[in-house]
Amino acid sequence: MRIAEVARTLGCEVDTIRYFERIGLIETPACGSDGYRSYRQGTLNELRFILNCRKAGMSIAEVVQLIALRKGESYDSEEIGLMLDATIAQIQRQTEMLKRLKAQLLTLRETCREQDAEREPDRVAAEVDLDDRVFALPLPALQLSAARAFRPF
């Protein structure tokens, strides 16, 4: 898979992948006979792990430690354990916050349905199951552009 395909698949920028190569987080694949670098599934999985760690708020230095741990290199288990505990706690807090937000959004959505029913009682609104899909809804183009502009990586 070429770098643009990898970036598109993972939802990141090509420059992000090149940056991770430059600082040694991932290996730069050799060029094939066609002159293009081809990324294997293992690299794709490693990039996904790195991006998820970054989205969870981990620093590059922390990610480097985790990659070393995954590769079986020596590490300070106490230091990494504390860092992992802090990250896990942060993810738990974010998960709880997202659950509360989802409940609030579902309540607002129900309010919209009720108002629609009052305005148009004969119209039957199609029910939409929002469970597990709230955050997969597309953002308007303006919000999407703003979200990309402020990506931390």
TORLO-572609 format. One line per 4 residues: their letters; for each residue x, y, z of N, C-alpha, C, O. Coordinates in Angstrom, 1 decimal. Each point is the difference from the previous one (the first is absolute). Layout:
REM residues N
a	X:Y:Z:X:Y:Z:X:Y:Z:X:Y:Z | ...;
This chain:
REM residues 153
mria	0.8:-1.2:0.0:-0.8:1.2:0.0:0.9:1.2:0.0:1.0:0.1:0.8 | -1.3:0.9:-1.6:0.8:1.2:-0.1:-0.4:1.0:1.1:-1.0:-0.2:0.7 | 1.9:1.1:-0.5:-0.2:0.9:1.2:-1.3:0.8:0.0:-0.6:0.2:1.0 | 0.2:0.2:-2.2:-1.3:0.8:0.0:-1.2:-0.9:0.4:-0.9:0.4:0.6;
evar	1.0:-1.7:-1.0:-1.1:-0.9:0.3:0.0:-0.3:1.5:-1.0:-0.1:0.7 | 2.2:0.0:-0.1:0.2:-0.2:1.4:-0.6:1.2:0.8:-0.8:-0.2:0.9 | 1.2:1.4:-1.3:-0.5:1.2:0.6:-1.5:0.1:-0.1:-0.7:0.3:1.0 | 0.1:-0.6:-2.1:-1.4:0.0:-0.2:-0.7:-1.1:0.9:-1.0:0.3:0.6;
tlgc	1.5:-1.4:-0.6:-0.5:-1.1:0.8:0.0:0.3:1.5:-1.0:-0.3:0.7 | 2.0:0.9:-0.2:0.2:0.3:1.4:-0.6:1.4:0.4:-0.1:0.3:1.2 | -0.2:0.5:-2.2:-0.6:1.3:0.3:1.1:1.0:0.5:-0.3:0.8:0.9 | 1.5:-0.9:-1.4:1.0:1.0:0.4:0.6:0.5:-1.3:-0.4:-0.3:-1.1;
evdt	1.4:1.2:1.3:0.7:0.7:-1.2:1.2:-0.8:-0.4:0.6:-0.7:0.9 | -0.3:0.7:-2.1:1.3:-0.6:-0.5:1.2:0.5:0.8:0.9:-0.7:0.3 | -0.9:2.0:-0.1:1.1:0.7:0.8:0.1:-0.6:1.4:1.1:-0.1:0.5 | -2.2:-0.4:0.1:0.1:-0.6:1.3:0.8:-1.3:-0.1:0.8:-0.3:0.9;
iryf	-1.1:-0.5:-1.9:0.7:-1.3:-0.2:1.4:0.3:-0.3:0.9:-0.7:0.6 | -0.6:1.7:-1.4:1.4:0.3:-0.3:0.8:0.4:1.3:1.1:-0.3:0.2 | -1.8:1.1:0.6:0.6:0.5:1.3:0.3:-1.2:0.9:1.1:-0.1:0.6 | -2.1:-0.8:-0.5:0.3:-1.2:0.8:1.2:-0.8:-0.5:0.7:-0.6:0.8;
erig	-0.6:0.5:-2.1:1.2:-0.6:-0.6:1.3:0.7:0.4:1.0:-0.6:0.4 | -1.1:1.9:-0.6:1.2:0.9:0.2:0.5:-0.2:1.5:1.2:0.0:0.2 | -2.1:-0.1:0.7:0.4:0.0:1.4:0.2:-1.5:0.5:0.4:-0.2:1.2 | -0.6:-0.7:-2.1:0.3:-1.4:0.3:-1.1:-0.8:0.7:0.2:-1.1:0.5;
liet	-1.4:1.6:-0.5:-1.1:-0.7:0.6:-0.4:-1.2:-0.8:-0.4:-1.1:0.5 | 0.5:1.2:-1.8:-0.3:-1.1:-1.0:1.2:0.0:-0.9:0.7:1.0:-0.3 | -0.5:-2.2:-0.3:1.0:-0.1:-1.0:-0.5:0.5:-1.4:-1.1:-0.2:-0.3 | 2.0:0.8:-0.4:-0.3:0.4:-1.4:0.1:-1.2:-0.9:1.1:-0.6:-0.1;
pacg	-2.2:0.3:-0.6:0.1:-1.2:-0.8:0.9:0.3:-1.2:0.2:1.1:-0.5 | 0.4:-2.2:0.0:0.9:0.2:-1.2:-0.9:0.2:-1.2:-1.1:-0.4:-0.1 | 1.7:1.0:-0.9:-0.7:0.3:-1.3:-0.1:-1.3:-0.8:1.0:-0.8:0.0 | -2.2:0.6:-0.6:-0.2:-1.2:-0.8:0.6:0.2:-1.4:0.6:1.1:-0.3;
sdgy	-0.8:-2.0:-0.6:0.5:0.1:-1.3:-0.7:1.1:-0.8:0.6:0.6:-1.0 | -1.8:-0.2:1.5:-0.7:1.2:-0.7:0.5:1.3:0.6:-0.5:1.1:-0.5 | 1.4:-1.1:1.4:0.5:1.3:0.6:-0.8:0.5:1.2:0.4:1.0:0.5 | -1.5:-1.7:-0.2:-0.8:0.5:1.1:0.2:-0.9:1.3:0.4:-1.2:-0.1;
rsyr	-0.5:1.8:1.2:0.1:-0.7:1.3:-1.4:-0.7:0.2:-1.0:0.5:-0.3 | 1.1:-1.8:0.7:-1.2:-0.7:0.3:0.0:-0.4:1.5:0.9:-0.7:0.5 | -2.0:1.1:0.1:-0.2:-0.2:1.4:-0.7:-1.3:0.3:-1.0:-0.2:-0.7 | 1.5:-0.6:1.5:-0.6:-1.3:0.3:-1.0:0.1:1.2:-0.1:1.1:0.6;
qgtl	-0.7:-2.1:-0.5:-1.0:0.0:1.1:0.5:0.2:1.4:-0.6:0.7:0.8 | 1.8:-1.2:-0.6:0.6:0.2:1.4:0.3:1.4:0.2:-0.2:0.5:1.2 | 0.7:0.3:-2.2:0.3:1.4:0.2:-1.4:0.8:0.2:0.0:0.9:0.8 | -1.0:-1.4:-1.6:-1.3:0.7:0.2:-0.5:-0.2:1.4:-0.5:0.9:0.6;
nelr	0.7:-2.1:0.0:-0.5:-0.3:1.3:0.8:0.9:1.0:-0.5:0.5:1.0 | 1.8:-0.4:-1.2:0.9:0.8:0.9:-0.4:1.5:-0.1:-0.1:0.7:1.0 | -0.2:-0.2:-2.2:-0.4:1.4:-0.1:-1.4:0.2:0.7:-0.1:1.0:0.6 | -0.8:-2.0:-0.8:-1.3:0.2:0.7:0.2:0.1:1.5:-0.6:0.8:0.7;
filn	1.5:-1.7:-0.1:0.3:0.0:1.4:0.6:1.4:0.4:-0.4:0.6:1.0 | 1.3:-0.1:-1.8:0.7:1.3:0.3:-1.1:1.1:0.0:0.0:0.8:0.9 | -0.8:-0.8:-2.0:-1.0:1.1:-0.1:-1.0:-0.1:1.2:-0.5:1.0:0.5 | 0.1:-2.2:-0.2:-1.0:-0.1:1.2:0.7:0.4:1.3:-0.7:0.7:0.8;
crka	1.9:-1.0:-0.6:0.7:0.5:1.2:0.1:1.5:0.0:-0.3:0.7:1.0 | 0.6:-0.1:-2.2:0.0:1.5:-0.1:-1.4:0.6:0.3:-0.1:1.0:0.7 | -0.9:-1.6:-1.3:-1.4:0.5:0.3:-0.4:-0.2:1.4:-0.8:0.8:0.5 | 1.4:-1.7:0.2:-0.3:-0.2:1.5:0.8:1.0:0.8:-0.1:0.0:1.2;
gmsi	0.9:0.8:-1.8:0.7:1.1:0.7:1.5:-0.4:0.4:0.6:0.8:0.7 | -0.1:-1.9:-1.2:1.3:-0.4:0.3:1.0:0.8:-0.8:-0.2:0.4:-1.2 | 1.4:-0.1:1.8:1.0:0.8:-0.7:0.8:-1.0:-0.9:-0.1:-1.2:0.1 | 0.9:1.8:-1.0:0.8:-0.8:-0.9:1.0:-0.9:0.9:0.3:-1.1:-0.3;
aevv	0.3:1.7:1.3:0.9:-0.7:0.9:-0.7:-1.2:0.6:0.7:-1.0:0.1 | -1.9:1.2:0.3:-0.7:-1.2:0.6:-0.3:-1.0:-1.0:0.1:-1.2:0.3 | -0.4:1.6:-1.5:-0.3:-1.0:-1.1:1.3:-0.8:-0.3:0.0:-1.2:-0.2 | 1.1:1.9:0.2:1.3:-0.6:-0.2:0.3:-1.1:1.0:0.4:-1.1:-0.3;
qlia	-0.7:1.4:1.6:0.1:-1.0:1.0:-0.9:-1.2:-0.2:0.4:-1.2:0.2 | -1.6:1.4:-0.6:-0.9:-1.1:-0.2:0.4:-0.8:-1.2:-0.2:-1.3:0.0 | 0.7:1.9:-1.0:0.5:-0.8:-1.2:1.2:-0.8:0.4:0.1:-1.2:-0.4 | 0.7:1.7:1.2:1.2:-0.8:0.5:-0.5:-1.2:0.8:0.5:-1.1:-0.1;
lrkg	-1.5:1.4:1.0:-0.6:-1.1:0.8:-0.6:-1.1:-0.9:0.2:-1.2:0.2 | -0.9:1.6:-1.3:-0.6:-0.9:-0.9:1.0:-0.8:-0.7:-0.2:-1.2:-0.4 | 1.4:1.8:0.1:1.0:-0.7:-0.7:0.9:-0.9:1.0:0.9:-0.7:-0.5 | -1.2:0.7:1.7:0.7:-0.8:1.0:1.3:0.6:0.5:0.8:-0.7:0.6;
esyd	-0.6:2.0:-0.9:1.2:0.7:0.5:-0.1:0.2:1.5:-1.1:0.0:0.5 | 2.2:0.3:0.1:0.0:0.2:1.4:-0.7:1.4:0.3:0.1:0.9:-0.8 | -0.7:-0.9:2.0:-0.7:1.2:0.3:-0.1:0.1:1.5:0.2:-0.9:0.8 | -0.6:2.1:-0.3:-0.2:0.2:1.4:-1.5:-0.3:0.3:-0.8:0.8:-0.3;
seei	0.6:-2.0:0.8:-1.4:-0.4:0.2:-0.8:0.8:0.9:-1.2:0.2:-0.2 | 1.8:0.4:1.2:-0.7:0.8:0.9:-0.5:1.3:-0.7:-1.1:0.4:0.2 | 2.0:0.2:-0.9:-0.3:1.3:-0.7:-1.1:-0.3:-1.1:-0.9:0.8:0.0 | 1.1:-1.8:-0.7:-1.0:-0.3:-1.1:-1.3:-0.4:0.6:-1.1:0.4:-0.4;
glml	1.1:-1.1:1.5:-1.2:-0.4:0.7:-0.8:1.2:0.5:-1.2:0.0:-0.1 | 1.9:1.0:0.7:-0.7:1.2:0.5:-0.6:0.8:-1.2:-1.1:0.5:0.1 | 1.9:-0.4:-1.2:-0.5:0.7:-1.2:-1.2:-0.7:-0.5:-1.0:0.6:-0.4 | 1.0:-2.0:0.3:-1.1:-0.7:-0.5:-1.2:0.2:0.9:-1.2:0.1:-0.5;
dati	1.4:-0.2:1.8:-1.1:0.2:0.9:-0.7:1.4:-0.1:-1.2:0.1:0.0 | 2.0:0.9:-0.2:-0.5:1.4:-0.2:-0.8:0.1:-1.3:-1.0:0.6:-0.1 | 1.6:-1.2:-1.0:-0.7:0.0:-1.3:-1.3:-0.8:0.1:-1.0:0.5:-0.5 | 1.0:-1.6:1.1:-1.2:-0.8:0.1:-1.1:0.8:0.8:-1.2:-0.1:-0.3;
aqiq	1.6:0.7:1.4:-0.9:0.8:0.8:-0.6:1.2:-0.9:-1.2:0.3:0.1 | 2.1:0.3:-0.9:-0.5:1.1:-0.8:-1.0:-0.5:-1.0:-1.0:0.7:-0.3 | 1.3:-1.8:-0.3:-0.9:-0.6:-1.0:-1.4:-0.3:0.6:-1.0:0.2:-0.6 | 1.1:-0.7:1.9:-1.2:-0.3:0.7:-0.9:1.2:0.2:-1.2:0.0:-0.1;
rqte	1.9:1.1:0.5:-0.7:1.3:0.2:-0.6:0.5:-1.3:-1.1:0.4:0.0 | 1.9:-0.5:-1.1:-0.6:0.4:-1.3:-1.2:-0.8:-0.4:-1.0:0.5:-0.5 | 1.1:-1.8:0.8:-1.1:-0.9:-0.4:-1.3:0.4:0.8:-1.0:0.0:-0.6 | 1.2:0.2:1.9:-1.2:0.4:0.8:-0.5:1.4:-0.5:-1.2:0.1:-0.1;
mlkr	2.1:0.8:-0.2:-0.5:1.3:-0.6:-0.8:-0.2:-1.3:-1.0:0.6:-0.2 | 1.5:-1.5:-0.7:-0.6:-0.2:-1.2:-1.4:-0.7:0.2:-0.9:0.3:-0.8 | 0.8:-1.2:1.7:-1.3:-0.6:0.3:-1.0:1.0:0.5:-1.1:0.0:-0.4 | 1.6:1.0:1.3:-0.9:1.0:0.4:-0.5:0.9:-1.1:-1.1:0.4:-0.1;
lkaq	2.1:0.0:-0.8:-0.3:0.8:-1.1:-1.0:-0.7:-1.0:-0.9:0.6:-0.5 | 1.1:-1.9:0.3:-0.9:-0.8:-0.8:-1.4:0.1:0.5:-1.0:0.2:-0.7 | 0.8:-0.4:2.0:-1.3:0.1:0.7:-0.6:1.3:-0.2:-1.2:0.1:-0.3 | 2.0:1.0:0.4:-0.6:1.3:-0.2:-0.4:0.2:-1.4:-1.0:0.6:-0.3;
lltl	1.8:-1.0:-0.7:-0.3:0.1:-1.4:-1.3:-0.8:-0.4:-0.8:0.5:-0.7 | 0.7:-1.7:1.3:-1.2:-0.8:-0.3:-1.2:0.7:0.6:-1.1:-0.1:-0.6 | 1.2:0.7:1.7:-1.1:0.8:0.6:-0.4:1.1:-0.9:-1.2:0.3:-0.2 | 2.2:0.5:-0.3:-0.3:1.1:-0.9:-0.6:-0.6:-1.3:-0.9:0.7:-0.6;
retc	1.3:-1.8:0.1:-0.5:-0.6:-1.2:-1.5:-0.3:0.2:-0.8:0.2:-0.9 | 0.5:-0.8:2.1:-1.4:-0.3:0.3:-0.9:1.3:0.1:-1.1:0.0:-0.5 | 1.7:1.0:1.0:-0.7:1.3:0.0:-0.3:0.5:-1.4:-1.1:0.5:-0.2 | 2.0:-0.7:-0.7:-0.2:0.4:-1.4:-1.2:-0.9:-0.6:-0.8:0.6:-0.7;
reqd	0.8:-1.9:1.0:-1.0:-0.8:-0.5:-1.4:0.4:0.5:-1.0:0.0:-0.7 | 1.0:0.3:2.0:-1.3:0.5:0.6:-0.5:1.3:-0.6:-1.2:0.1:-0.3 | 2.1:0.8:0.1:-0.4:1.3:-0.7:-0.4:-0.3:-1.4:-1.0:0.6:-0.5 | 1.6:-1.5:-0.2:-0.4:-0.3:-1.4:-1.4:-0.6:0.0:-0.8:0.3:-0.8;
aere	0.6:-1.2:1.8:-1.3:-0.7:0.1:-1.2:1.0:0.3:-1.1:-0.1:-0.5 | 1.4:1.1:1.3:-0.9:1.1:0.3:-0.4:0.8:-1.2:-1.1:0.4:-0.3 | 2.2:-0.1:-0.5:-0.2:0.8:-1.2:-0.7:-0.7:-1.1:-0.8:0.5:-0.8 | 1.2:-1.8:0.6:-0.5:-0.8:-1.1:-0.5:-1.4:0.6:0.7:-1.0:-0.1;
pdrv	-1.8:1.0:0.7:-0.5:-1.2:0.7:-0.2:-1.2:-0.9:0.1:-1.1:0.4 | -0.4:1.4:-1.7:-0.3:-1.1:-0.9:1.3:-0.6:-0.6:0.0:-1.2:-0.5 | 1.1:1.9:0.6:1.3:-0.5:-0.5:0.6:-1.0:1.0:0.1:0.3:1.2 | 0.3:-1.4:-1.6:0.6:-1.0:0.9:1.5:0.1:-0.3:0.5:-0.4:-1.1;
aaev	0.2:0.8:2.2:1.5:0.1:-0.2:0.6:-1.4:0.1:-0.4:-0.8:0.9 | 1.3:0.6:-1.7:0.7:-1.3:0.0:0.9:-0.1:1.2:0.7:1.0:0.3 | -0.7:-2.0:0.4:0.8:-0.2:1.2:1.4:-0.3:-0.4:0.2:-0.9:-0.9 | 0.8:1.5:1.5:1.4:-0.3:-0.3:0.7:-0.4:1.3:-0.1:0.6:1.0;
dldd	0.7:-1.8:-1.1:0.7:-0.5:1.1:1.4:0.6:0.1:0.8:-0.3:-0.9 | -0.6:1.2:1.8:1.3:0.7:0.1:1.0:-0.7:0.8:1.2:0.5:0.1 | -1.5:-1.6:0.6:0.9:-0.7:0.8:1.3:-0.4:-0.8:-0.1:-0.5:-1.1 | 1.2:0.8:1.7:1.3:-0.3:-0.6:0.3:0.7:-1.3:1.0:-0.3:-0.6;
rvfa	-1.8:1.3:0.2:0.3:0.7:-1.2:0.0:1.5:0.2:0.1:0.7:-1.0 | -0.3:-0.3:2.2:-0.1:1.5:0.2:1.2:0.7:-0.5:-0.1:1.1:-0.6 | 1.3:-1.6:0.8:1.2:0.7:-0.4:0.4:-0.3:-1.4:1.1:0.5:-0.4 | -1.8:-1.4:-0.3:0.4:-0.3:-1.4:-0.8:0.9:-0.9:0.1:-0.1:-1.3;
lplp	-1.0:0.9:1.8:-0.8:0.9:-0.9:0.9:1.0:-0.7:0.9:0.5:0.7 | -1.1:-0.2:-2.0:0.8:0.9:-0.7:-0.2:1.4:0.6:-1.1:0.5:0.3 | 2.2:0.3:-0.2:0.0:1.4:0.4:-0.3:0.8:-1.2:0.4:-0.3:-1.1 | -1.0:1.5:1.2:-0.1:0.9:-1.1:1.4:0.4:-0.5:1.0:-0.1:0.8;
alql	-0.9:0.4:-2.0:1.3:0.3:-0.6:0.8:1.0:0.7:1.2:-0.1:0.2 | -1.8:1.2:0.3:0.7:1.0:0.7:0.6:-0.5:1.3:1.2:0.3:0.3 | -1.9:-1.1:0.5:0.5:-0.6:1.2:1.1:-1.0:-0.3:1.0:-0.1:0.7 | -1.2:-0.7:-1.8:1.0:-0.9:-0.3:1.4:0.7:-0.3:1.0:-0.5:0.4;
saar	-1.1:1.6:-1.2:1.2:0.7:-0.3:0.7:0.6:1.3:1.2:-0.1:0.1 | -2.1:0.6:0.8:0.6:0.5:1.2:0.6:-1.1:0.8:1.1:0.2:0.7 | -1.7:-1.4:-0.6:0.5:-1.1:0.7:1.4:-0.4:-0.5:0.9:-0.3:0.7 | -0.8:0.3:-2.0:1.3:-0.4:-0.6:1.1:1.0:0.3:1.1:-0.3:0.2;
afrp	-1.5:1.6:-0.2:0.9:1.1:0.2:0.6:-0.1:1.4:1.2:0.5:0.2 | -1.8:-1.1:0.8:0.4:0.0:1.3:0.5:-1.4:0.5:0.1:-0.2:1.2 | 0.2:-0.7:-2.2:0.5:-1.3:0.4:1.3:0.1:0.7:0.9:0.7:-0.4 | -0.7:-1.4:1.5:1.3:0.1:0.8:1.1:-0.8:-0.7:1.1:0.1:0.5;
f	-1.4:-0.8:-1.5:1.1:-0.8:-0.7:-0.2:-0.1:-1.4:0.8:-0.6:-0.7;
